[in-house]
């Protein structure tokens, strides 16, 4: 298993997620409720868009945490080993998700 490939993949995904988060920052800001310039349905649409952007950012933040944890496991020499049983995680599983922390058996 070439750990440097996984590191590069994780760093690339991390950078992309950070960039996506920066691009959508304005979408997550509070919706101004100016009744003079915007109708009720438009405000509701804006609030729904804001909620969706916030939910996406929450998922993005969770993935960033998982990537950071995987990079830490690489640095500590623990990458590719199951957190529960200590056995090696199949390379195919890691190729699908390099953040996987458990082998197929322990992941259930």
N, C-alpha and C positions, 0 to 999 in steps of 0.2 A: 504494500500500500504506500503510495507516494503522498506523504502528509503535506508537502509543500503545495501540491495541487489543490488540496482541500483548503489550505490557508489562503491561497490566491482566490479561490472561489468565494470563500467566506468574506474576505476583504472587499472583493468586488461587489457582492450583494450588500454588504454593510454601506459602502459608499453610495450605491444606487438608492437604498432606502433612506439614507440621510438626505440625498438630493430631492427625492420625492417629497419628503416631509417639509423641506424648505419651500418647495414649489407650492404646496397646498396650505401653507401657514395662514394666508389671508382667508381661506375658506373656513377655517376653524374659529375665527374671531367671532365675538358676540354679534348677533344681528341687531342692528339699530332699528328700533320700532318707531319710525317717523310716519305718523298717520297722514301727514300732509302730502308726502311724495310717493308713498307706496300703499297699495291697497292691501286688504286683509289676506287675500289669497297669495299675493306676491310675498308677503311677510311669512306666511306659512311655508311656502316653497323655500324661501331663504333659510328658515329655521330647520326644515327637513334636510336641506343640503348641508347645513352646518353640522347637524347631528351625524349625518353619514360621513362627513369629513373627519369628525372627531372619533367615530368608531374605527375608521380606517387607520387613523393615527395610533389608536390604542393597539390595534393588531400589528402595526408597523413597529411600535415600541416593544411589544412582546417578542417579535422576531429579532429585533436588534439585541435584546437581552440574551436570547438563545445563541445568537452568533457570537456575542462577547464571551459567553460561557464556553462555547466550542473552541474559540481561540485560546482561552485560558487553559483548556484541557490539552490543546496542542503544545502550548508553552510548558506545561507541567509533565508532558510525556504520557498523558492518560487518554489521549484521543484515540477513539476506536475501540475502547473497552467499555463493557456494560457497567453502569453504575450499581446495578443490583448484584449480579453474579460474578463480575470481573472477567467474563469470557470476551473474546473478540467479537465485535459487531461486524457482520458481513459487509464486505466492501460495497456490494450492490446496494445495501440499505443506506450506507453512508453516501453513496453517489446520488441516491434519491433525496436524501436530507442529511447534509453533513453535520447538522445540529443534533442528530439522533443520539440519545444518551443511554438507550437500552437496546439489548439484542432483541431479536424477534420473539424469542420465547418469553422473556421478562416483560416485554411491552404488551404481551397478551393478546 
